[in-house]
């Protein structure tokens, strides 16, 4: 069975064991190589730009049905995909760990009546059953032993990890650079009525949870400002449970975002704790306030717990706060974000 990833076209096959001589491989050039952005801080080990550019394309020969060595070049390739954002974008591939997010992604593409071409192949634990819901996938499967599965997943145990998938970076992800046109913003989000904007969210768990909440409450997509972690970071993927593949995600700067808000006449709100020495008024979130925004296109900006909102965000946004009792000044950003996303979600008319 052939692997469905048409991107993997190397000049030579890599050997399956260290006992076979290695052949030189010409590095694959990809339009996504330029998308490894300094705006993304990945909490894991990262490859330098120069080493990522020199990385070789990796191909698993079609006759290979199992892998038993952690030093296998394909295994090393997959581990680099898990650890390095620049390597992920150079190869346009993501390692997704666990049957739950894989199943969610597959179900989403199935519901959209699209061929699940995002999924390249499944890596299954030796002797294990194919997880329910994945047994009908028309993709290549490769068996691995427990040591290889641990290496691939980065987890100490295989008890909760029976499946890993290699997937393409979805076409709904856009990493913007200086080479863009204002008209491009109309294709970033199919629906720009409700867009979540994250401002310097570095914790991958918080970012993944916010993506999951945005999907649950039917927001149209997520815009990542500078300083956010990679949405395909392993911890962000785990927290999002596949939402990174189901939501349109754009990463860019304030110039890009302002073009978007001007084009769609969007109001910019920003979550901010209320305090007595506030220089700018802060409105309290309520059902009445949410209803007043029901028909209005909105951007909701959330900042990091450590640094809060950037100065630019505070200047251009209308600040809103969640009313609370007690001594706490603020909530965890993913908790606060869930409340904002629920209260301000699109209303069916």
QUIMO-V694664 format. One record per run of one state. SS is the DSSP state (H for helix, E for strand, L for the rest). FROM is the first residue (numbers start at 1). LEN is the number of residues. If there is no record, write none. Layout:
# QUIMO-V694664
ss,from,len
SS,FROM,LEN
SS,FROM,LEN
This chain:
# QUIMO-V694664
ss,from,len
L,1,30
H,31,5
L,36,13
H,49,5
L,54,12
E,66,2
L,68,5
H,73,11
L,84,1
H,85,7
L,92,1
E,93,5
L,98,1
H,99,13
L,112,7
E,119,7
L,126,14
E,140,5
L,145,1
H,146,8
L,154,9
E,163,6
L,169,4
E,173,3
L,176,6
H,182,6
L,188,6
E,194,6
L,200,4
H,204,13
L,217,4
E,221,4
L,225,9
H,234,7
L,241,2
H,243,4
L,247,2
E,249,3
L,252,2
H,254,10
L,264,3
E,267,5
L,272,10
E,282,3
L,285,2
H,287,6
L,293,5
E,298,7
L,305,3
E,308,1
L,309,2
H,311,6
L,317,1
E,318,4
L,322,11
H,333,11
L,344,6
